[in-house]
Amino acid sequence: DTEADSEQCSAQVDTDGQTDAKEEGGENEKVEEDTAACPGESDANPADECSAGAEGSTTAEEGSTAEGEAASASDSGQAAESDSNKDFVDLCVQWRNKLGEELKIMVSEAHDGELAAFISYALAFPQSFLALIDTYDVTKSGILNFCSVALALNDMGYRSVGIRIDSGDLAYLSRLVK
C-alpha cells in the first residue's frame, strides 16, 4: 500500500497545466491537478505537489532551462549588486581624496581599514549610518573617512545619521569636528 502511495506521489506538472501521475503499472496518464495530491492530503497546492516529489516537479528539459534562467538572473542580480557596491566604494575614495585636499588632511595618514569598515556599515545600513570616529585618530582619519562615506551616501540618495566620539577630550573633539 505505501509503495503504491509513493508511486502516486511522484507527480510532474506539465506546461499545459495538467499533471502526469505515474501509475503503479508504470504508465503515465493525464489527470487534473486536483487529483494529484498525495494520499491523506486534501486541496494540495499544485506548485507544491507532494513532499516526496516537490523537488522534481518539472521535466528534465524544463528543469535545466528554468535552472539556467534562474542562475542567469541570479548572476546578473549579483553582478549588478557587485557593480553598485564597487561604484559606492569608488565614490567614497573619490570623496576622501577631494576632502583630504579641502580639509588639509593627508589621505595617506587616514586608516584604510577604518574606511572599509565605514563603507561596509553604510552598505548594510544606508538609512542609519552612524560612525564611531575615534577608533584611530579623530582629526587625521575618523572625520575624513566618515565625511567621505557620508557624502557618497548623500550622492546615492541617503542621509547619514551622525558620528560618535566616546573617548578622549570629548568637549575639545566635538568642537573641532563641528
GIGI-V699455 format. One record per backbone hydrogen bond with DSSP energy under -1.0 kcal/mol. NH is the residue of the N-H (numbers start at 1). CO is the residue of the C=O. Records with the same first field share a line. If there is no record, write none. Layout:
BEGIN
NH: CO + CO
END
This chain:
BEGIN
5: 1
6: 2
7: 3
8: 4
9: 5
11: 9
12: 20
13: 57
14: 18
17: 14
19: 31
20: 12
21: 29
23: 27
26: 23
29: 21
31: 19
36: 33
41: 38
49: 45
63: 59
64: 60
65: 61
66: 62
67: 63
68: 64
69: 65
70: 66
71: 67
72: 68
73: 69
74: 70
75: 71
76: 72
77: 73
78: 74
79: 75
80: 76
81: 77
82: 78
83: 79
84: 80
85: 81
86: 82
87: 83
88: 84
89: 85
90: 86
91: 87
92: 88
93: 89
94: 90
95: 91
96: 92
97: 93
98: 94
99: 95
100: 96
101: 97
102: 98
103: 99
105: 100
109: 106
115: 111
116: 112
117: 113
118: 114
119: 115
120: 116
121: 117
122: 118
123: 119
124: 120
125: 121
128: 125
131: 162
133: 164
141: 137
142: 137
143: 138
145: 141
146: 142
147: 143
148: 144
149: 145
150: 146
151: 147
152: 148
153: 149
154: 150
155: 151
156: 152
157: 154
158: 153
161: 129
162: 129
164: 131
170: 168
173: 169
174: 170
175: 171
176: 172
177: 173
178: 174
END
